[in-house]
Structures are given as structure tokens and as C-alpha cells.
């Protein structure tokens, strides 16, 4: 397993960057057939999607060996993080066409991922020390999906938008948790630990 990227030195090894470039090219080709990302984003896949996913890498706790990505879609952030860090990811995606893309991306890049074409609620995976999701649902909903799959002492990483504070306030009505926010207020990453349903 490669070490996670550090916040001070996010440079990618040349071989890793090459595999991510292969993934980006594949994503652009497949996006013309199935809706993986917005069509307008095709010219900025690297900046808007890959680099945004890579923001999570420095926040992954040291020693993490396995992770689960919820609603993986085009593989953002799970497949990107698997390539960048060497951590084995279970990618859960219920859409068969998107799951087919993930399978092809795994074949092309050699990413250490396993694809599960099913609903998150029925995945039946053993809990992992890391759970991720990007652009999937409100925080309150995400926590309900993540809780059964997050191992005790584990961390959930959720990139959010400008309404993160509102989502957090709503989620605290149903959940007890520790939350640290990383990055700009307009697009923070929420690092959630000690997650439990409120009494």
C-alpha cells in the first residue's frame, strides 16, 4: 500500500499520474454514451473531478488498508483515491451502466477496487475504517447510509458545498458525532468520527 498523499506535498508519482490520466480519458469517452459527469465538465475532468477527489487523500487516517465508497458513479472519489493511495476500495454503485464503466476503469488502470452493483442498503459488506461519498445525498441521509458500513473508530469523509453548515445542523438532530471541516467554506470536506444515532 502506498502512503497517503501529504497536505504539504500532493505531487503524484509519474506512474500514478499516468494511470489517473488514462482514467480521465476513459471517463471522457464513456461520458458520451452514459451520463457519468455533466457534459460541460468533460474539458475540466482533471481539475473539477480528479483533483477535487484527491483533496480527500491527505485526510485519510494513517494505516488505513480498506475503504468503502458509497454511490461511486464515475469512481469519484473512490477509484481516484484507490489509484492515488493504493488503499483497497469497495465501490458501491447500483446503476448497471455506471458499474460497467467502473469495471472497465479497473481493468484499464489496475486500481485496487472491487465493484458491487447493488443498493448501498443491501451491500452487506463488513464495516471498513474509512467511508467516502461525493455528491450523493444530504449529510443526514449520508450518515444513515454510512453508519452500518463504518467500523468502530472509523472516519467518514464527505466533500460538501456551500450549504454544509445547514446540512450539519440538520444532521445533528439525529446523530451524535465529531466533525472536523477541512478546506474552504464554499466546498469543505467533512471528516466525521465517533458516529452514533442520537438517543
C-alpha positions as CSV (number, residue, x, y, z in Angstrom):
1,X,0.0,0.0,0.0
2,X,1.3,3.4,-0.9
3,X,1.3,6.1,1.7
4,X,-1.5,8.7,1.5
5,X,-0.6,12.0,-0.1
6,X,0.5,14.6,2.4
7,X,-1.1,18.0,2.5
8,X,2.2,19.7,2.0
9,X,3.3,17.6,-0.9
10,X,0.3,16.4,-3.0
11,X,2.6,15.6,-6.0
12,X,1.7,12.3,-7.7
13,X,4.3,9.7,-8.7
14,X,4.6,9.7,-12.5
15,X,3.1,6.2,-12.8
16,X,0.2,7.1,-10.6
17,X,-0.5,10.3,-12.6
18,X,-0.3,8.3,-15.9
19,X,-3.0,5.9,-14.6
20,X,-5.2,8.8,-13.5
21,X,-4.8,10.3,-16.9
22,X,-5.8,7.0,-18.5
23,X,-8.9,7.0,-16.2
24,X,-9.7,10.6,-17.2
25,X,-9.5,9.8,-20.9
26,X,-11.7,6.7,-20.4
27,X,-14.2,8.8,-18.4
28,X,-14.4,11.3,-21.2
29,X,-15.1,8.6,-23.8
30,X,-17.7,6.8,-21.8
31,X,-19.5,10.0,-20.9
32,X,-20.6,10.4,-24.5
33,X,-22.6,7.2,-24.1
34,X,-23.8,7.3,-20.5
35,X,-24.2,10.2,-18.1
36,X,-21.3,9.9,-15.7
37,X,-20.5,13.6,-15.3
38,X,-22.0,16.8,-16.7
39,X,-21.2,17.2,-20.4
40,X,-19.8,20.7,-19.7
41,X,-17.2,19.2,-17.3
42,X,-15.6,17.0,-19.9
43,X,-12.9,19.6,-20.7
44,X,-12.1,20.0,-17.0
45,X,-12.2,16.4,-15.7
46,X,-8.7,16.7,-14.1
47,X,-9.3,20.0,-12.3
48,X,-13.0,19.6,-11.4
49,X,-13.2,15.9,-10.6
50,X,-9.8,14.2,-10.1
51,X,-8.1,17.0,-8.2
52,X,-11.3,17.6,-6.1
53,X,-11.3,13.9,-5.2
54,X,-7.6,13.9,-4.4
55,X,-8.3,16.6,-1.7
56,X,-9.5,13.7,0.5
57,X,-6.2,11.8,0.3
58,X,-4.3,13.8,3.0
59,X,-7.2,13.4,5.4
60,X,-7.2,9.5,5.3
61,X,-6.0,8.2,8.7
62,X,-2.5,6.6,8.5
63,X,-2.6,2.9,8.3
64,X,-6.0,2.7,6.6
65,X,-6.0,-0.5,4.5
66,X,-9.6,-0.7,3.3
67,X,-12.4,1.7,2.4
68,X,-15.9,1.8,1.1
69,X,-17.1,4.4,-1.4
70,X,-20.9,5.0,-1.5
71,X,-22.7,5.7,-4.8
72,X,-19.4,5.6,-6.7
73,X,-20.9,6.7,-10.0
74,X,-17.9,7.5,-12.2
75,X,-15.4,6.4,-9.5
76,X,-15.3,9.8,-7.7
77,X,-13.7,9.8,-5.2
78,X,-13.3,6.1,-4.6
79,X,-11.5,4.9,-7.7
80,X,-9.3,8.0,-7.8
81,X,-8.3,7.6,-4.2
82,X,-7.6,3.9,-4.7
83,X,-5.2,4.8,-7.5
84,X,-3.5,7.6,-5.6
85,X,-3.1,5.8,-2.3
86,X,-3.0,2.1,-3.0
87,X,-5.8,1.6,-0.5
88,X,-8.3,-1.1,-1.4
89,X,-11.8,0.3,-2.0
90,X,-15.1,-1.4,-2.3
91,X,-17.1,0.7,-4.8
92,X,-20.9,0.5,-4.4
93,X,-22.9,1.6,-7.4
94,X,-26.5,0.5,-8.2
95,X,-26.6,1.7,-11.8
96,X,-25.5,-1.2,-14.0
97,X,-24.1,1.0,-16.7
98,X,-22.0,3.0,-14.3
99,X,-20.9,-0.2,-12.6
100,X,-19.8,-1.5,-16.1
101,X,-17.8,1.7,-16.5
102,X,-16.1,1.1,-13.1
103,X,-15.3,-2.4,-14.2
104,X,-13.6,-1.1,-17.4
105,X,-11.8,1.6,-15.4
106,X,-10.5,-1.0,-13.0
107,X,-9.3,-3.2,-16.0
108,X,-7.6,-0.2,-17.7
109,X,-5.9,1.3,-14.6
110,X,-5.4,-1.7,-12.4
111,X,-7.0,0.2,-9.5
112,X,-7.3,-1.9,-6.3
113,X,-11.1,-1.8,-6.2
114,X,-14.0,-4.2,-6.0
115,X,-17.2,-3.2,-7.7
116,X,-20.6,-4.0,-6.1
117,X,-23.5,-3.4,-8.4
118,X,-26.3,-3.1,-5.7
119,X,-28.0,-0.6,-3.5
120,X,-26.0,0.7,-0.6
121,X,-28.5,-0.6,1.9
122,X,-28.2,-4.2,0.6
123,X,-24.4,-4.3,0.1
124,X,-23.8,-6.5,3.1
125,X,-20.1,-5.6,3.3
126,X,-18.1,-5.8,6.5
127,X,-17.6,-2.4,8.1
128,X,-14.4,-0.5,7.0
129,X,-12.3,2.1,8.7
130,X,-13.0,4.6,6.0
131,X,-16.2,5.5,4.2
132,X,-16.4,8.1,1.4
133,X,-19.1,9.7,-0.8
134,X,-19.2,12.6,-3.1
135,X,-22.2,14.4,-4.5
136,X,-24.6,11.7,-3.3
137,X,-27.1,13.0,-0.8
138,X,-27.6,15.3,2.1
139,X,-25.4,14.7,5.2
140,X,-28.3,13.4,7.3
141,X,-29.0,10.8,4.6
142,X,-25.3,10.0,4.1
143,X,-24.8,9.3,7.7
144,X,-27.7,6.8,7.7
145,X,-26.1,5.0,4.7
146,X,-22.6,5.2,6.2
147,X,-23.2,4.2,9.7
148,X,-23.7,0.4,9.1
149,X,-20.6,0.3,7.0
150,X,-18.2,2.4,9.2
151,X,-16.1,0.4,11.6
152,X,-15.8,1.5,15.2
153,X,-13.3,4.2,15.4
154,X,-13.5,4.8,11.7
155,X,-13.7,8.0,9.7
156,X,-16.2,9.2,7.0
157,X,-15.0,11.8,4.5
158,X,-17.7,13.8,2.7
159,X,-16.9,16.7,0.4
160,X,-19.8,19.2,0.6
161,X,-20.8,22.5,-0.9
162,X,-21.8,25.9,0.4
163,X,-24.8,24.5,2.4
164,X,-22.5,22.3,4.5
165,X,-23.3,24.2,7.7
166,X,-27.0,23.8,7.2
167,X,-26.7,20.1,6.4
168,X,-24.6,19.7,9.5
169,X,-27.1,21.4,11.7
170,X,-29.9,19.3,10.3
171,X,-27.9,16.1,10.8
172,X,-27.1,16.9,14.4
173,X,-30.8,16.4,15.2
174,X,-30.5,12.7,14.5
175,X,-26.8,11.9,15.0
176,X,-24.0,12.3,17.6
177,X,-20.6,12.7,16.0
178,X,-17.3,14.6,16.0
179,X,-16.9,16.7,12.8
180,X,-13.8,18.5,11.5
181,X,-14.1,20.7,8.5
182,X,-11.2,21.0,6.0
183,X,-10.8,23.4,3.1
184,X,-12.7,26.5,2.1
185,X,-16.2,27.2,3.5
186,X,-17.7,27.1,0.0
187,X,-16.5,23.5,-0.6
188,X,-15.5,21.9,2.7
189,X,-14.6,18.3,3.4
190,X,-16.4,17.0,6.5
191,X,-14.4,14.4,8.4
192,X,-16.8,12.5,10.6
193,X,-15.8,10.3,13.6
194,X,-17.5,8.8,16.6
195,X,-20.7,8.4,14.7
196,X,-23.8,7.2,16.6
197,X,-27.6,7.8,16.3
198,X,-28.9,10.4,18.8
199,X,-30.9,8.9,21.7
